[in-house]
Amino acid sequence: MKVSDEKIQTFLHSLYNLFPNWDTSLQDTIASLLVQSQSGDLYLPITDDTTIDKLKGYFPFVIEKTDNENRLYLQKSHSEKNKFESLLSTFLHHKTIQKKNAMITSDQITKIVNALESESKITLAEEQRVTISDAITSNFRVISGGPGTGKTTVVSFILMAFERLNLLPTFERIALVAPTGRASQRLTESIQRNLEKFSGNSHVTSNFRGQTIHHLLKINPLTGEAKFGEKRYLPYDLIIMDETSMVDLKLMNLFFSAIHFDTHIIFLGDPNQLPSVGQGEVLTDLITTLKNKKEFLSELTSNHRFSNDSEFSVFAEIVKQSFDTNGGTKPFPKPKVITTQELNLKHDFVWVQGDQKTKVPNEIHHEILDWNLESLVPYLWESFYLPTANAASKLNWEPNALKDPKNKISFESIVNEYRCLTILRNGYFGIEAIQNQILSYAKKQLTNPKNELYLKYRQLSKSFYFEGMPIIIQSNDQMRKLFNGDIGLVVSINSELRAVFPIEDRLYSFALDTLPDHEPAFFLTVHKSQGSEYKSILLYLPPMNALDVDAENNLSILNRRILYTAITRAKERVILMGDFQTWEFGLRSFRKRYTGIHIP
């Protein structure tokens, strides 16, 4: 995302006011710094010594010289960088000198883990067993792993092992946290679901509740100030943070400032997924530091979500390997090119082309945009949305039935059957415009006097709803435990259309006009889907001219990491549609963020 021209001009104008002799030839350099800062970088590499000399003495900027390059920071970004380095260095020093719990032997842990495996009927990989032991015997651990590597399964075993060892803190002294309300809810549900598999744990399962990092620190949304910090530590003995890759530098600094060194900390995350919206790449820098120190890090590599020989998992693995090198590793596997008539075939990594008769079979044509929205919307309605709506309409959604665990399973099977993803939020090919087109098409179909679909619908204010329609919450409602990113279904209950959402162990229904901010969930952005998993995903690639691309700085909302994140949301199948040039550009575009973080 680029900084708007208006913001750049405002900043440059302030420089002119502060420094009447400001050298206007630096304008492009400062604009690039602002663009990259907004895109998550902390600094801008500068190779021209003349530019460095001209910038010296201007207080909004800091210049760092390294052996290989000169780095230009905004003063605020440089301050956050220095703070992180200082906090992390001090934290790691204390964790290193703290003695491991000598009271616990490896034989004790092995015996307990064996018993837990037997009770839960979960067979752990050796790397998971080692991670559990390391996390128990040391009071700091970063558990890194991609989708399906069993990070929360490992955490559940750690909690149960602590409980069997009589070392589990009281529940008010344990915090499960994540960057977003939806991620914290997923963490709660995942851990509770795993804990239910163990014997005699009812008193354990129901007490675990996730919360956001902002809520944990009691951050004032107006001032950004936290109640907990250097002068008031968090009152917890164990803190488990999920989706750590989504945490930006400023928030992590607030967190590290607020924790007591005796607190047992466990970070979970996938460094290969999308980094934080804000500045920094904290998890990656943290992992790099711990690798150099050869301590406190566990890396899970075995995938338990999908078959390692599936076509899209092979693709995802090669993409993941490319993140650790400046260039590519092996050539990226190409999806199987099929038509709509071949969609029911068993290929799990496909590019679906339109059915124009002029096309050559199994050949991707670059000169046209396949699947413009006018052809995409009717196809998706007939092939995906309508079958889902019909399936939802056939289930029993009466109030008493919502309490039945079987109905929750049915709900999840419908909602997680597939998910359509795209990259853009705004513009003609953005989520809002696509959703509006789909909803208009659905309304036209359902209100047609000749309609034989028999799905109930309702016009409410400016919104149109129909039976089986997916919706997504856009703002947090703590009282009702509805969080930004939660996906529900519109269903008919006693002839009234209501929205049903899964909350912890059961389904709850809400009147449509009482819901917090929400919108249709026909499509999600890849960012919004992060942390979720679906049986199949459909990724729609817009044309290249719809993207915000800064080729000079290799900055784009489209890159190899966002494609990797999208592909790894799938458990069984990946369907690609749209502009193949966009797909190829995304695979070529990759670089790690410029942070300059270094912990000796």
C-alpha positions in Angstrom: 0.0 0.0 0.0 1.5 3.3 -1.0 1.4 6.5 1.1 -1.0 8.9 -0.6 0.5 11.8 -2.5 -1.4 14.1 -0.1 0.4 12.7 2.9 3.8 12.9 1.2 3.2 16.5 0.2 2.0 17.4 3.8 5.2 15.9 5.2 7.5 17.6 2.7 5.6 20.9 3.4 6.4 20.6 7.1 10.1 20.1 6.3 10.0 23.3 4.2 8.6 25.2 7.2 11.1 23.7 9.6 14.1 24.1 7.4 13.9 27.0 4.9 17.1 25.8 3.2 15.7 22.3 2.7 17.2 20.7 -0.4 14.3 19.9 -2.7 16.4 17.4 -4.6 15.8 15.0 -1.7 12.1 14.9 -2.3 12.0 11.6 -4.1 14.2 9.9 -1.5 11.9 11.1 1.3 8.8 10.0 -0.6 10.3 6.5 -1.0 11.1 6.4 2.7 7.5 7.2 3.5 6.2 4.7 1.1 8.3 1.9 2.5 7.6 2.9 6.1 3.9 2.6 5.3 4.6 -0.8 3.7 6.2 -2.1 6.9 9.9 -1.3 6.4 11.9 0.5 9.1 14.5 2.0 6.8 15.4 2.8 3.2 18.7 1.6 1.8 20.8 4.5 0.4 23.7 3.8 -1.9 24.4 7.4 -2.8 26.9 9.1 -0.4 25.9 12.5 -1.7 22.3 12.0 -0.5 23.5 10.9 2.9 25.6 14.0 3.2 22.6 16.2 2.4 20.4 14.5 4.9 22.8 14.9 7.9 21.5 17.3 10.5 17.8 17.1 9.8 16.2 15.7 13.0 13.3 13.8 11.5 15.8 11.3 10.1 18.5 9.0 11.4 21.3 7.5 9.3 22.9 4.2 10.3 26.1 3.0 8.5 26.8 -0.7 8.2 29.5 -2.5 6.4 27.3 -3.0 3.3 24.9 0.0 3.2 23.6 3.2 4.6 20.2 3.0 6.2 17.8 6.0 6.4 15.2 5.8 9.2 12.5 8.1 10.3 13.4 9.0 13.8 10.3 7.4 15.3 11.0 4.1 13.5 14.6 4.1 14.6 13.5 4.7 18.2 11.2 1.7 18.1 14.0 -0.4 16.6 16.4 0.5 19.4 13.8 -0.1 22.0 13.1 -3.6 20.6 16.8 -4.5 20.5 17.3 -3.3 24.1 14.2 -5.0 25.5 14.8 -8.3 23.7 18.5 -8.3 24.6 17.7 -7.8 28.3 14.9 -10.4 28.2 17.1 -13.1 26.6 19.9 -12.3 29.1 17.6 -13.0 32.0 16.0 -16.1 30.4 19.5 -17.5 29.8 20.8 -17.1 33.3 17.5 -18.5 34.8 18.0 -22.1 35.8 15.8 -24.7 34.1 13.4 -26.6 36.4 15.7 -29.3 37.7 12.8 -30.9 39.5 11.5 -32.2 36.2 13.2 -35.1 34.5 13.0 -36.1 30.9 11.6 -39.5 32.1 8.7 -37.8 33.9 7.8 -35.8 30.8 8.0 -38.8 28.5 5.8 -40.8 30.8 3.2 -38.1 31.0 3.3 -37.4 27.2 2.8 -41.1 26.5 -0.2 -41.2 28.8 -1.7 -38.1 27.2 -1.2 -39.6 23.7 -3.0 -42.7 24.8 -5.9 -40.8 26.3 -6.4 -38.4 23.4 -5.6 -40.9 20.6 -3.2 -38.3 19.1 0.1 -39.6 17.9 2.7 -36.9 18.1 5.7 -36.5 15.8 9.1 -36.7 17.4 9.7 -33.0 16.8 6.5 -32.3 18.7 7.5 -34.4 21.6 10.9 -32.6 21.8 9.2 -29.2 21.6 6.8 -30.1 24.5 9.8 -31.2 26.7 11.8 -28.1 25.8 8.8 -25.8 26.5 8.3 -27.4 29.9 11.9 -27.3 31.1 12.6 -23.7 29.9 10.5 -20.7 30.7 10.7 -19.2 27.2 10.0 -20.8 23.9 9.3 -19.7 20.3 7.4 -22.5 18.5 7.6 -21.8 14.7 5.7 -23.8 12.2 3.6 -23.6 9.1 -0.1 -24.4 8.7 -1.0 -27.9 9.9 2.2 -28.5 11.8 0.3 -28.9 15.1 1.4 -25.8 17.1 -1.8 -25.6 19.2 -1.8 -29.4 19.6 1.7 -29.0 21.2 0.4 -26.2 23.4 -2.5 -28.4 24.6 0.0 -31.1 25.6 2.2 -28.6 27.4 -0.8 -27.3 29.4 -1.9 -30.9 30.3 1.6 -31.9 31.2 1.9 -28.9 33.5 -1.4 -29.9 35.1 -0.2 -33.5 35.7 3.1 -32.2 37.1 1.1 -29.9 39.5 2.9 -26.9 37.9 0.0 -25.3 36.0 -0.6 -21.8 37.4 -4.0 -20.9 38.6 -6.3 -19.9 35.6 -6.3 -16.2 36.5 -2.5 -16.3 36.2 -2.6 -17.7 32.6 -3.1 -15.6 29.5 -3.9 -16.8 26.0 -3.5 -13.9 23.6 -3.4 -13.1 19.9 -3.3 -9.9 17.8 -7.0 -9.9 16.8 -10.2 -10.9 18.5 -10.9 -13.5 15.9 -7.4 -15.0 16.3 -7.8 -15.1 20.1 -11.2 -16.9 19.7 -9.7 -19.4 17.3 -6.9 -20.1 19.8 -9.5 -20.6 22.6 -11.6 -23.0 20.5 -8.6 -24.9 19.2 -7.1 -25.5 22.7 -10.5 -26.3 24.2 -11.2 -28.8 21.4 -7.8 -30.5 22.0 -8.2 -30.5 25.8 -11.6 -32.2 25.6 -9.7 -35.3 24.3 -7.9 -35.8 27.6 -9.3 -37.7 30.6 -10.5 -35.9 33.6 -9.8 -32.4 32.3 -13.3 -30.7 32.5 -12.0 -28.3 35.2 -9.2 -27.4 32.8 -11.0 -27.0 29.5 -13.7 -24.5 30.4 -11.4 -22.1 32.1 -9.2 -21.2 29.1 -10.3 -17.9 27.4 -8.3 -16.0 24.8 -8.0 -12.3 24.6 -6.3 -9.7 22.3 -2.9 -8.3 23.1 -4.5 -4.9 23.3 -7.0 -6.1 25.9 -4.2 -7.8 27.8 -2.2 -4.7 28.1 -5.3 -2.5 28.6 -4.3 -0.2 25.7 -6.4 3.0 25.5 -7.7 3.1 21.9 -7.7 6.9 21.9 -4.2 7.6 23.3 -2.4 4.3 22.4 -1.1 4.2 26.0 -1.0 0.9 27.9 -2.0 0.4 31.5 0.7 -2.2 31.9 4.3 -1.4 31.2 7.6 -0.8 32.9 6.1 0.5 36.1 3.3 -2.1 36.2 4.0 -5.6 35.1 1.3 -8.0 33.8 0.0 -10.2 36.6 0.6 -13.6 34.8 2.9 -16.6 35.3 2.2 -18.1 31.8 1.5 -16.2 28.6 0.9 -18.0 25.3 0.7 -15.8 22.2 -0.6 -17.1 18.9 -0.2 -15.6 15.4 2.9 -13.8 16.5 3.8 -13.0 12.8 0.9 -10.5 12.8 2.3 -8.5 15.7 4.1 -5.3 14.7 7.1 -3.7 16.3 5.3 -1.1 18.3 2.9 -3.6 19.9 5.7 -6.1 20.7 7.6 -3.3 22.4 4.6 -2.6 24.6 4.3 -6.3 25.4 8.0 -6.8 26.3 7.9 -3.7 28.4 5.0 -5.1 30.5 6.2 -8.7 31.2 8.1 -9.8 34.3 11.2 -11.8 33.6 9.9 -14.7 35.7 6.9 -15.1 33.4 6.8 -18.2 31.3 6.4 -17.1 27.6 5.4 -19.2 24.6 5.2 -17.6 21.2 3.5 -19.4 18.3 3.6 -18.4 14.7 4.5 -18.9 11.0 7.2 -16.5 9.8 6.3 -17.3 6.2 2.8 -16.0 6.4 1.9 -12.3 5.9 3.8 -10.0 8.3 2.1 -7.4 10.4 0.1 -4.6 8.9 2.3 -2.2 11.0 6.0 -1.8 10.8 8.5 -4.5 11.4 8.8 -8.2 10.9 9.1 -9.2 14.6 8.7 -12.9 14.5 11.3 -13.3 11.7 13.8 -11.1 13.5 13.1 -13.0 16.7 13.7 -16.4 15.0 16.8 -15.2 13.3 18.2 -14.0 16.7 17.4 -17.3 18.4 18.9 -19.4 15.6 22.1 -17.4 16.0 22.0 -18.1 19.8 21.0 -21.7 19.3 18.4 -21.6 22.1 14.7 -21.0 22.9 13.5 -22.0 19.4 11.5 -25.0 18.3 10.7 -25.4 14.6 7.9 -27.7 13.5 8.2 -28.9 9.9 5.9 -32.0 9.5 2.5 -31.1 8.1 -0.5 -32.9 9.5 -3.2 -31.0 7.6 -2.8 -32.1 4.0 -1.0 -34.9 2.1 2.7 -34.1 1.4 2.3 -35.4 -2.2 -0.7 -33.3 -3.1 0.1 -30.9 -6.0 -0.6 -27.7 -4.0 1.3 -28.8 -1.0 4.4 -29.5 -3.1 4.0 -26.0 -4.6 3.6 -24.5 -1.1 6.8 -26.3 0.2 8.9 -25.0 -2.7 7.6 -21.5 -2.2 8.4 -21.7 1.5 11.9 -22.8 0.7 12.4 -19.8 -1.6 11.8 -17.5 1.4 15.2 -18.4 2.8 17.1 -17.5 -0.3 17.3 -14.2 -2.3 16.5 -16.1 -5.5 14.2 -19.0 -6.2 15.1 -22.6 -5.4 13.4 -25.0 -7.7 10.9 -23.8 -10.4 7.5 -23.3 -9.0 5.1 -26.0 -10.1 2.3 -24.8 -12.4 -1.4 -25.5 -11.7 -3.2 -27.9 -14.0 -5.2 -25.9 -16.6 -8.8 -27.0 -16.9 -12.2 -25.8 -18.0 -15.3 -25.5 -15.9 -16.5 -28.9 -17.2 -13.4 -30.5 -15.7 -13.7 -29.0 -12.3 -15.0 -32.2 -10.8 -11.8 -34.1 -11.7 -9.5 -35.0 -8.9 -6.7 -32.5 -9.5 -6.1 -30.5 -6.3 -4.1 -27.5 -7.8 -5.9 -26.1 -10.9 -6.3 -23.0 -13.0 -9.8 -22.7 -14.3 -10.1 -21.0 -17.6 -13.3 -19.7 -19.2 -15.0 -21.7 -21.9 -14.2 -19.5 -24.9 -14.1 -21.7 -27.9 -11.1 -19.9 -29.3 -8.8 -21.2 -26.6 -6.3 -23.9 -27.1 -6.9 -26.7 -24.5 -4.5 -26.8 -21.6 -2.8 -23.5 -22.6 -3.0 -20.3 -20.6 -3.5 -17.2 -22.7 -1.9 -14.1 -21.5 -3.4 -11.6 -23.9 -6.9 -11.5 -22.2 -8.2 -11.4 -18.7 -10.0 -14.7 -18.2 -13.0 -14.4 -16.0 -14.0 -10.8 -15.9 -16.5 -10.1 -13.1 -19.5 -10.2 -15.5 -18.8 -13.9 -16.2 -17.3 -14.7 -12.8 -20.3 -13.7 -10.7 -23.0 -15.9 -12.3 -20.6 -18.9 -12.4 -19.8 -18.6 -8.7 -23.5 -18.2 -7.9 -24.4 -21.4 -9.7 -21.4 -23.5 -8.7 -20.6 -22.4 -5.1 -23.0 -20.0 -3.4 -26.3 -21.5 -4.4 -25.4 -25.1 -3.5 -24.1 -23.9 -0.1 -27.4 -21.9 0.5 -29.5 -25.0 -0.4 -27.4 -27.2 2.0 -27.9 -24.7 4.8 -31.6 -24.4 4.2 -32.1 -28.1 4.7 -30.7 -28.2 8.3 -32.7 -27.8 11.5 -31.8 -24.4 12.9 -34.6 -24.2 15.6 -33.4 -22.9 19.0 -33.1 -26.2 20.7 -31.3 -27.7 17.7 -28.6 -25.1 18.0 -27.4 -26.7 21.3 -26.8 -30.0 19.6 -23.1 -30.6 18.9 -24.0 -32.3 15.7 -25.4 -29.1 14.3 -22.2 -27.2 15.1 -20.3 -29.9 13.1 -22.8 -29.4 10.2 -22.4 -25.6 10.4 -18.6 -25.9 10.3 -18.7 -28.3 7.4 -20.8 -25.8 5.4 -18.8 -22.7 6.3 -15.4 -24.3 5.9 -16.3 -26.3 2.7 -14.7 -23.6 0.5 -13.7 -19.9 0.7 -13.3 -17.5 -2.2 -10.2 -15.2 -1.7 -8.8 -12.2 -3.4 -6.1 -9.6 -2.8 -7.7 -6.2 -3.0 -10.0 -4.4 -0.6 -10.9 -1.4 -2.7 -11.5 -0.6 -6.3 -13.5 -2.3 -9.1 -11.8 -5.7 -8.3 -11.8 -5.2 -4.6 -13.9 -7.1 -2.0 -16.6 -4.4 -1.7 -17.3 -4.1 -5.4 -17.3 -7.9 -6.0 -19.6 -8.5 -3.0 -22.0 -5.8 -4.2 -22.1 -7.5 -7.7 -22.7 -10.9 -6.2 -25.4 -9.6 -3.8 -27.2 -7.7 -6.7 -27.1 -10.9 -8.8 -28.5 -13.0 -5.9 -31.3 -10.5 -5.3 -32.2 -10.5 -8.9 -32.4 -14.3 -9.0 -34.3 -14.7 -5.7 -36.9 -11.9 -6.3 -37.6 -13.1 -9.8 -41.4 -14.0 -9.9 -40.3 -17.2 -11.7 -37.9 -18.0 -8.9 -38.0 -21.7 -8.0 -35.1 -21.7 -5.5 -37.4 -21.5 -2.5 -34.8 -19.7 -0.4 -36.2 -17.1 2.1 -34.9 -13.6 1.7 -35.3 -10.2 3.4 -34.6 -6.6 2.5 -33.4 -4.8 5.7 -32.6 -1.1 5.5 -29.9 -1.0 2.8 -28.9 -4.7 3.1 -30.3 -7.7 1.4 -30.1 -11.1 3.1 -31.0 -14.6 2.1 -31.1 -18.1 3.6 -27.6 -19.6 3.5 -25.8 -16.3 2.9 -22.4 -16.1 4.6 -21.6 -12.9 6.6 -18.5 -11.7 8.3 -18.3 -9.5 11.4 -16.2 -6.3 11.0 -16.0 -5.0 14.6 -15.6 -6.5 18.0 -18.6 -7.0 20.3 -17.1 -8.3 23.6 -20.4 -8.7 25.3 -21.7 -11.2 22.7 -18.3 -12.6 21.9 -18.5 -11.7 18.2 -15.2 -10.6 16.8 -13.8 -9.0 13.7 -13.4 -11.9 11.2 -16.0 -14.2 12.6 -18.1 -15.8 9.8 -21.7 -16.8 10.3 -24.7 -18.0 8.2 -28.0 -16.4 7.7 -30.6 -19.1 8.4 -34.4 -19.4 8.9 -35.4 -19.9 12.6 -39.2 -20.0 13.2 -39.7 -18.3 9.8 -37.4 -15.4 10.8 -34.0 -14.9 9.1 -31.3 -14.7 11.8 -27.5 -15.0 11.8 -25.9 -18.0 13.4 -22.4 -18.0 14.7 -20.3 -20.6 16.5 -19.1 -19.3 19.9 -16.9 -21.7 21.8 -18.8 -25.0 22.2 -22.2 -24.2 20.6 -24.1 -22.2 18.1 -25.9 -18.9 18.9 -28.4 -17.0 16.8 -28.7 -13.2 16.6 -31.3 -10.8 15.0 -29.9 -9.4 11.8 -30.6 -5.8 12.8 -28.7 -6.1 16.1 -25.4 -7.4 14.7 -22.2 -5.3 14.9 -20.8 -4.0 11.7 -20.8 -6.8 9.1 -20.8 -7.5 5.4 -21.3 -10.5 3.1 -18.5 -13.1 3.1 -18.8 -14.4 -0.4 -15.1 -13.3 -0.7 -12.4 -12.6 1.9 -9.1 -10.8 1.4 -6.1 -13.1 2.0 -5.2 -10.9 5.0 -8.6 -11.6 6.6 -8.3 -15.3 6.0 -4.9 -15.6 7.7 -5.0 -18.2 10.5 -8.1 -20.0 9.0 -8.4 -23.2 7.1 -10.9 -24.5 4.5 -11.5 -27.7 2.6 -11.0 -25.8 -0.7 -10.0 -22.3 -1.5 -10.7 -20.4 -4.7 -8.3 -17.5 -5.4 -9.3 -14.9 -7.9 -6.4 -12.8 -9.4 -7.3 -9.4 -10.7 -5.6 -7.9 -13.7 -2.2 -6.3 -13.3 -3.4 -2.8 -13.9 -5.7 -3.0 -10.9 -2.7 -3.5 -8.5 -0.7 -0.8 -6.7 2.8 -1.7 -7.8 6.0 0.2 -7.0 8.5 -1.7 -9.2 11.4 0.5 -8.3 11.3 -0.5 -4.6 9.8 -4.0 -5.3 6.8 -3.0 -3.2 3.4 -4.4 -4.1 0.3 -5.7 -2.2 0.8 -8.7 -4.5 3.9 -10.9 -3.7 5.0 -14.5 -3.2 4.1 -14.4 0.5 0.5 -13.4 0.0 0.1 -16.2 -2.5 1.7 -18.7 -0.1 -0.7 -17.6 2.7 -3.7 -17.9 0.4 -2.7 -21.4 -0.9 -2.0 -22.8 2.6 -5.5 -21.9 3.8 -6.6 -25.0 1.8 -6.7 -28.6 3.3 -7.7 -30.5 0.1 -7.9 -28.3 -3.0 -6.8 -25.0 -4.6 -8.7 -23.4 -7.5 -7.2 -20.4 -9.3 -9.0 -18.0 -11.6 -8.4 -14.6 -13.2 -5.3 -13.1 -14.7 -2.4 -15.5 -15.0 0.1 -12.6 -15.5 -0.9 -11.4 -12.0 -0.1 -14.9 -10.6 3.3 -15.0 -12.3 4.1 -11.4 -11.1 3.2 -12.4 -7.6 5.6 -15.4 -7.6 8.4 -13.2 -8.9 7.9 -10.5 -6.3 9.5 -11.1 -2.9 11.8 -9.5 -0.4 12.0 -9.5 3.3 11.2 -6.2 5.1 14.0 -3.9 5.8 14.2 -3.7 9.7 17.9 -3.6 10.6 17.2 -5.5 13.8 20.4 -7.0 15.3 20.8 -8.7 18.7 24.5 -9.6 19.4 
